[in-house]
Amino acid sequence: MRHRNLVILTGAGISAESGVPTFRADDGLWLGHRIEDVATPGAFARDPSLVQDFYNRRRRQLAEVRPNAAHHALADLAARWEGDFLLVTQNVDDLHDRAHALTPPAPGFELIHMHGELLKAHCTRTGRVCDWPDDLEPQQPSPHHPLGLLRPHIVWFGEMPFMLERIDAAIAACDLFISIGTSGAVYPAAGFVQQARFAGARTVEINLEPTPGSRLFDQGVYGPATQMVPAFVNNLLAG
Ligand code: OAD
């Protein structure tokens, strides 16, 4: 293999063909909802019932979807990649996790959900995270603090994404950076390609169509993720 240290960033587009809606498409999640009503700390303080309901519906929907060929191709890559491989997803679904559970990764692999996970909740007082596969009540008492509530373990607008230092370090050390199924509309993830270029990495965008940031990538591969990602992974593994 020509490359050793790999960072892959994924977004909603990789899960679209599994049936998980993206955010900015014509039928996307943000068109039916105002971000400030459901995805900010202020929204949760004002109307916890609306916010919990929004995420309860998305959490329930996970039972109806399955990883697709793109998730499985990345799991296969993680099993066979001989260097470091950081998979950073902006997605809060568990489709990468399920694919990697079926095909266990090599030791250099790590998966980070930088925008959180639907199947987890955290305490508003202590920040402690716990698995939460069920609905959350509007005022769900926290098991971790008598005055705490449980909220979705999701990074809302105005909050800091998770594990940015670890992500920055991996990008600084990578020689191949691939962005899959993201519009590049939300920072800091949208800036990762520039960091990777600064590190001297080769940069590849795989997306249904070119994005506003396409010119920042050395290579663009356009089409549905379930077709483009397995083909790209095969070529990569073939060297
Ligand atoms: P977007 O909805 O902004 O972008 C999805 C991208 O996937 C678009 O560029 C589509 O063209 C592409 N796409 C759609 N279907 C595809 C397919 N079958 N194959 C390949 N590509 C496809 O979603 P994200 O970029 O993930 O943040 O959005 C980033 C963040 O914005 C989300 O994590 C979320 C949102 O606000 C938070 O909630 C914090």
Boltz pocket constraint, residues with backbone or C-beta under 6 A from the ligand:
constraints:
  - pocket:
      binder: B
      contacts: [[A, 10], [A, 11], [A, 12], [A, 13], [A, 14], [A, 16], [A, 17], [A, 22], [A, 23], [A, 24], [A, 25], [A, 28], [A, 39], [A, 90], [A, 91], [A, 115], [A, 155], [A, 156], [A, 157], [A, 180], [A, 181], [A, 182], [A, 183], [A, 184], [A, 185], [A, 186], [A, 206], [A, 207], [A, 208], [A, 209], [A, 211], [A, 223], [A, 224], [A, 225], [A, 226]]
      max_distance: 6.0
